């Protein structure tokens, strides 16, 4: 192996370590952990730059869709930088932190596209995310069940809910929704189309597919035990929408594929999750209390976590600067005069990513992000419909389910404002592109199969 190849391989593993690390320090949602995440991504970018300087290639090893998407992300960062330079008035320090994190996310997208272009490397990337998700679910579940004491940091919130190494149960749920989607996709990518018999069944039991299946069971248990209403709802939304597209797009083995997808609902949710808190989740879904009280002539409304009133008041902020926004990271300070006595302290996020993006970045700033996500999702769906490759359709399924799932969850939470989840989402979008553009060195075709391994 040449020194250039060795440097590239080292950086590839370094990127995987970053993905494993990001959720551990409370989702990297503290000042020091966010700064460290930016530093780690910058280090990887520096290593890759050295690799590029040492090679004879004059262009970046990425294809045109990746260039367009990378350009949209970088254009958004230019917008955020412009806000910081010319119109920040609420929280310049927080704005600068958002800018640095945004540059890190954009860099991570480019780095993933450059380092995981080959099929074996793309599989490795998804496998590492599955390992991370399985650990988060196992750790969070074990702490709640009393089988393990918290060893990374003290758990002081959501004592009866699985949170993993995140503070908020919804952020663990958002992370698991993305990783579970990728895990299901990888399982589908590994299908081989062989007829069912006992020999093939035993091979399945001993194969990597069964390891992924067990990991999915653990992650679904963790998702249910988070008792996140929208997290679990988002999982079903992603599975049903993408599952329907998958079944109707591919005629081959339609019944078998339908049974496989139904099994994720029947086995994981109805049977297994009955023992791990499904009743409590159902109770949370059914009992959203609304209490109206009178105090000093003012009507106060207490709706569990007050999302409704926060949404309404946040739209007043949006109306102040609908085109250009109030500036990245300025929401908390800008909302203070609107909070009133019934919000019980500081409101740092809207609990709706879309409203918060509109408030902070404005309509103009949101356009590049919306295009970025739409194009990435379109590539995932194009791969999902691929009739010539089990692998491409499976990875397309997984990335599409992950994207749709987290987009659904974002209507009631702020997962995309948590660095670990935002970074993972950007990586999922990169996987969506790679599902369509990655390089496969397998040239052998099996004539008797309708679908090839290519």
C-alpha positions in Angstrom: 0.0 0.0 0.0 1.4 3.4 -1.0 1.7 6.2 1.5 -1.1 8.1 -0.3 -3.4 5.1 0.0 -2.5 4.5 3.6 -3.3 8.2 4.4 -6.6 7.9 2.6 -7.5 4.7 4.6 -6.5 6.2 7.9 -8.8 9.2 7.2 -11.6 6.9 6.3 -11.4 5.2 9.7 -11.0 8.6 11.3 -14.3 9.7 9.8 -16.0 6.5 11.1 -14.6 7.3 14.6 -16.1 10.8 14.4 -19.5 9.3 13.6 -19.2 7.0 16.6 -18.1 9.8 18.9 -20.6 12.5 17.9 -23.6 11.2 19.9 -21.6 10.3 23.0 -21.1 13.7 24.7 -24.8 14.5 25.0 -25.2 14.5 21.3 -22.3 17.0 21.0 -24.9 19.6 22.1 -22.6 21.5 24.6 -20.2 24.2 23.8 -17.0 22.1 24.3 -18.4 19.0 22.5 -19.6 21.1 19.6 -16.2 22.8 19.3 -14.5 19.4 19.5 -16.8 18.0 16.7 -15.8 21.0 14.5 -12.1 20.4 15.3 -12.4 16.7 14.4 -14.0 17.3 11.1 -11.5 20.1 10.3 -8.7 17.6 11.1 -10.1 15.0 8.7 -10.5 17.7 6.0 -6.9 18.7 6.5 -5.7 15.1 6.2 -7.8 14.7 3.0 -6.3 17.9 1.6 -2.8 16.5 2.2 -3.9 13.3 0.3 -5.1 15.4 -2.6 -1.9 17.3 -2.8 0.1 14.1 -2.9 -1.9 12.5 -5.7 -1.7 13.3 -9.3 -5.5 13.7 -9.7 -6.4 17.3 -10.6 -10.1 17.0 -9.8 -12.1 15.9 -6.8 -13.1 12.2 -6.9 -16.8 12.9 -6.8 -19.5 12.9 -9.5 -21.7 15.8 -10.7 -24.7 15.2 -8.3 -22.4 15.4 -5.4 -20.9 18.6 -6.7 -24.4 20.2 -7.0 -25.4 19.1 -3.5 -22.1 20.2 -2.0 -22.5 23.6 -3.7 -25.9 24.0 -2.2 -24.6 23.3 1.3 -21.7 25.7 0.8 -24.1 28.4 -0.6 -26.1 28.1 2.6 -23.0 28.6 4.7 -22.2 31.7 2.7 -25.7 33.0 3.6 -25.1 32.3 7.3 -21.7 34.0 7.1 -23.4 37.0 5.4 -25.9 37.2 8.2 -23.1 37.1 10.8 -21.2 39.9 9.1 -24.0 42.3 8.3 -27.1 41.7 10.4 -26.6 39.7 13.6 -28.2 41.5 16.5 -29.5 38.8 18.8 -26.6 36.5 19.7 -23.4 36.9 17.6 -21.5 34.3 19.6 -24.2 31.6 19.0 -24.4 32.7 15.4 -20.7 32.1 14.9 -21.0 28.6 16.5 -23.8 27.7 14.1 -21.6 28.9 11.2 -18.7 26.7 12.3 -21.0 23.7 12.8 -22.6 24.3 9.4 -19.1 24.4 7.8 -18.3 21.1 9.6 -21.6 19.5 8.3 -20.8 20.6 4.8 -17.3 19.3 5.0 -18.5 16.0 6.4 -20.8 15.6 3.4 -18.0 16.1 1.0 -15.6 13.8 3.0 -18.1 11.0 3.1 -18.7 11.2 -0.7 -15.0 11.2 -1.3 -14.1 8.3 1.0 -17.0 5.9 0.7 -17.4 5.7 -3.1 -16.8 2.0 -3.3 -19.5 -0.5 -2.3 -17.4 -2.3 0.3 -16.7 1.1 2.0 -20.3 2.2 1.8 -21.3 -1.0 3.5 -18.7 -0.4 6.2 -20.1 3.2 6.8 -23.6 1.9 7.3 -22.4 -0.9 9.5 -20.6 1.6 11.8 -23.8 3.7 12.1 -25.8 0.5 13.0 -23.2 -0.3 15.7 -23.5 3.2 17.1 -27.3 3.0 17.0 -27.3 -0.4 18.7 -25.1 0.9 21.5 -27.3 3.9 22.0 -30.4 1.7 22.3 -28.8 -0.9 24.5 -27.2 1.6 26.8 -30.4 3.7 27.1 -32.6 0.7 27.7 -30.2 -0.9 30.2 -30.0 2.3 32.3 -33.8 2.6 32.4 -34.3 -1.1 33.3 -31.6 -0.8 36.1 -29.3 -3.3 34.5 -26.6 -0.7 34.1 -25.5 2.5 35.9 -24.9 5.6 33.7 -21.2 5.8 33.2 -20.7 8.5 30.7 -22.6 11.3 32.6 -25.3 11.5 35.2 -28.8 11.0 34.0 -31.0 13.7 35.6 -33.8 14.0 33.0 -36.4 11.5 31.7 -35.6 9.0 34.4 -38.1 6.4 33.1 -37.3 6.9 29.4 -34.4 5.7 27.3 -32.2 8.6 26.2 -28.9 6.8 25.4 -26.1 9.3 25.6 -28.5 12.2 24.6 -30.2 14.4 27.2 -33.6 14.3 25.5 -35.5 11.2 24.7 -36.7 12.7 21.4 -33.2 13.2 20.2 -32.3 9.5 20.8 -35.5 8.6 19.0 -34.5 10.8 16.0 -31.1 9.3 15.9 -32.6 5.7 16.0 -35.2 6.5 13.3 -32.3 7.3 10.9 -30.1 4.4 11.8 -33.0 1.9 11.8 -33.9 3.0 8.3 -30.3 2.4 7.2 -30.3 -1.0 8.9 -33.5 -2.1 7.1 -32.0 -0.9 3.9 -28.8 -2.8 4.4 -30.8 -6.0 5.1 -32.7 -5.5 1.9 -29.4 -4.8 0.0 -28.1 -8.2 1.1 -31.1 -10.2 -0.2 -30.1 -12.7 -2.9 -33.3 -13.8 -4.5 -32.8 -17.5 -3.8 -35.8 -19.8 -3.2 -36.6 -20.6 0.4 -35.4 -24.0 1.7 -34.0 -25.2 5.0 -30.4 -25.0 3.9 -30.8 -21.4 2.8 -32.7 -20.7 6.1 -29.8 -22.0 8.1 -27.3 -20.0 6.1 -29.5 -16.9 6.8 -29.4 -17.6 10.6 -25.6 -17.7 10.5 -25.2 -14.8 8.1 -24.6 -11.1 8.6 -28.2 -10.4 7.8 -29.2 -12.1 11.1 -26.8 -9.9 13.0 -28.3 -6.8 11.4 -31.8 -8.2 12.3 -30.8 -8.6 15.9 -29.4 -5.1 16.0 -32.7 -3.8 14.6 -34.6 -5.5 17.3 -32.4 -3.8 20.0 -32.8 -0.4 18.3 -36.6 -0.8 18.0 -36.8 -1.6 21.7 -34.7 1.5 22.4 -37.0 3.6 20.2 -40.1 2.3 22.0 -38.6 2.8 25.4 -37.8 6.4 24.6 -41.5 6.9 24.7 -41.1 9.6 22.1 -44.5 10.0 20.5 -43.4 11.6 17.2 -40.2 9.5 17.1 -42.2 6.3 16.9 -44.8 7.9 14.6 -42.0 9.0 12.3 -40.6 5.5 12.2 -44.0 4.2 10.9 -44.4 7.1 8.5 -41.0 6.4 6.9 -41.5 2.6 6.8 -45.0 2.8 5.3 -44.3 5.5 2.7 -41.0 4.0 1.5 -42.2 0.5 1.9 -45.1 1.1 -0.4 -42.9 2.7 -3.0 -40.5 -0.3 -2.7 -43.2 -2.9 -3.1 -45.0 -1.3 -6.0 -41.8 -0.3 -7.8 -40.3 -3.8 -7.8 -42.5 -6.6 -9.2 -40.0 -9.3 -8.4 -40.6 -11.1 -5.1 -43.3 -8.6 -4.2 -44.9 -11.0 -1.7 -41.6 -11.9 0.0 -40.6 -8.2 0.3 -44.1 -7.3 1.7 -43.8 -10.0 4.3 -40.3 -8.9 5.3 -41.5 -5.3 5.8 -44.6 -6.3 7.7 -42.4 -8.4 10.0 -40.7 -5.2 11.2 -44.1 -4.0 12.5 -45.6 -7.3 13.7 -42.5 -8.8 15.4 -40.8 -5.7 16.7 -43.7 -3.6 17.8 -46.6 -5.8 18.6 -44.7 -8.8 20.1 -41.3 -7.6 21.4 -42.1 -4.1 22.4 -45.1 -5.3 24.6 -42.4 -6.1 27.2 -40.5 -2.8 26.8 -42.9 0.1 27.4 -45.4 0.1 24.5 -48.2 0.7 27.0 -46.6 3.8 28.3 -46.0 5.1 24.8 -49.6 4.4 23.9 -50.7 6.3 27.0 -48.6 9.3 26.0 -50.1 9.2 22.5 -53.6 9.2 23.8 -53.4 11.6 26.8 -52.4 15.1 25.7 -54.0 17.2 28.3 -55.1 20.8 27.9 -55.6 22.9 31.0 -56.8 26.5 31.0 -56.3 28.7 34.1 -57.0 32.3 35.0 -54.2 34.3 36.6 -54.2 38.1 37.1 -56.8 38.6 34.3 -54.7 36.6 31.8 -55.6 33.3 30.3 -52.8 30.8 30.6 -52.8 27.6 28.5 -50.7 24.6 29.6 -50.4 22.0 26.8 -47.9 19.4 28.1 -44.7 20.9 26.6 -46.4 24.1 25.2 -45.5 23.4 21.6 -48.6 25.0 20.3 -48.2 28.4 21.9 -44.5 28.4 21.0 -45.3 27.7 17.4 -47.7 30.6 17.3 -45.4 33.1 19.0 -42.5 32.0 16.8 -44.4 32.8 13.7 -44.5 36.4 14.9 -40.7 36.3 14.9 -40.8 35.0 11.4 -43.0 38.0 10.3 -40.3 40.4 11.5 -37.8 39.3 8.8 -39.5 36.7 6.5 -36.9 36.9 3.7 -33.6 37.2 5.5 -34.3 35.8 9.0 -33.2 37.1 12.4 -29.8 35.3 12.2 -28.6 31.8 13.0 -28.7 30.9 16.7 -30.7 34.0 17.6 -34.0 32.3 18.4 -33.5 32.0 22.2 -32.7 35.6 22.7 -35.3 36.9 20.3 -38.1 34.8 21.9 -37.5 36.1 25.4 -39.8 39.2 25.2 -42.5 36.9 23.8 -42.3 34.2 26.4 -44.6 35.6 29.1 -45.1 33.9 32.5 -46.5 30.6 31.4 -43.5 29.2 29.5 -41.6 28.2 32.6 -38.2 29.5 31.8 -36.0 29.8 28.8 -37.3 28.6 25.4 -34.2 27.7 23.4 -35.8 26.0 20.5 -39.2 26.0 18.7 -39.6 22.2 18.8 -40.2 22.5 15.1 -37.1 22.5 12.9 -39.0 24.1 9.9 -40.3 27.1 11.9 -36.9 27.6 13.5 -35.1 27.5 10.2 -37.5 30.0 8.7 -37.2 32.3 11.7 -33.4 32.3 11.8 -32.5 32.0 8.1 -35.5 33.4 6.3 -37.1 32.2 3.1 -34.0 33.0 1.1 -31.7 31.1 3.4 -34.0 28.0 3.6 -34.1 27.5 -0.2 -30.6 25.9 -0.6 -31.3 23.6 2.3 -34.7 22.6 0.9 -33.2 21.9 -2.5 -30.3 19.9 -0.9 -32.7 17.6 0.9 -35.1 17.2 -2.0 -32.3 16.3 -4.5 -30.7 13.8 -2.0 -34.1 12.2 -1.4 -34.7 12.0 -5.2 -31.5 10.0 -5.6 -32.5 7.7 -2.8 -35.9 7.0 -4.5 -34.2 6.5 -7.9 -32.0 3.9 -6.3 -34.9 2.3 -4.6 -36.6 1.7 -7.9 -33.5 0.1 -9.4 -34.5 -3.3 -10.9 -31.0 -4.3 -11.8 -29.4 -4.2 -8.4 -30.5 -5.6 -5.1 -27.8 -3.5 -3.4 -28.7 -0.2 -4.9 -32.4 -0.6 -4.3 -31.8 -1.7 -0.7 -29.5 1.3 0.2 -31.9 3.6 -1.6 -34.7 2.2 0.6 -32.7 2.7 3.8 -31.6 6.3 3.0 -35.1 7.3 1.8 -36.7 5.9 5.0 -34.2 7.7 7.2 -34.7 11.0 5.4 -38.5 10.9 5.4 -38.5 9.6 9.1 -36.4 12.5 10.4 -38.2 15.0 8.3 -41.5 13.8 9.8 -40.0 14.0 13.3 -38.9 17.6 12.7 -42.4 18.8 12.7 -42.5 18.4 16.5 -38.9 18.6 17.6 -35.5 20.1 16.9 -33.3 17.1 16.0 -31.6 19.0 13.2 -30.4 21.5 15.8 -28.6 18.8 17.7 -25.0 18.5 16.3 -24.8 14.7 16.4 -28.2 14.3 14.7 -27.6 17.0 12.1 -24.2 15.5 11.3 -25.8 12.0 10.9 -28.6 13.4 8.7 -26.0 15.0 6.4 -24.2 11.6 6.2 -27.6 9.9 5.4 -28.0 12.4 2.5 -24.5 11.5 1.3 -25.5 7.8 1.5 -28.6 8.6 -0.6 -26.4 10.0 -3.3 -23.9 7.2 -3.0 -26.7 4.6 -3.3 -27.0 5.9 -6.9 -23.4 6.8 -7.8 -21.2 4.5 -5.8 -18.6 2.2 -7.6 -19.1 -1.5 -7.7 -16.2 -3.6 -8.8 -18.4 -6.7 -9.2 -18.6 -7.5 -12.9 -19.9 -11.1 -12.6 -23.6 -11.5 -13.5 -25.8 -14.5 -12.6 -27.8 -15.1 -15.7 -30.5 -17.1 -14.0 -31.5 -14.2 -11.8 -33.5 -11.3 -12.9 -31.6 -8.9 -10.7 -27.8 -8.9 -10.8 -25.3 -8.1 -8.0 -24.1 -5.1 -10.0 
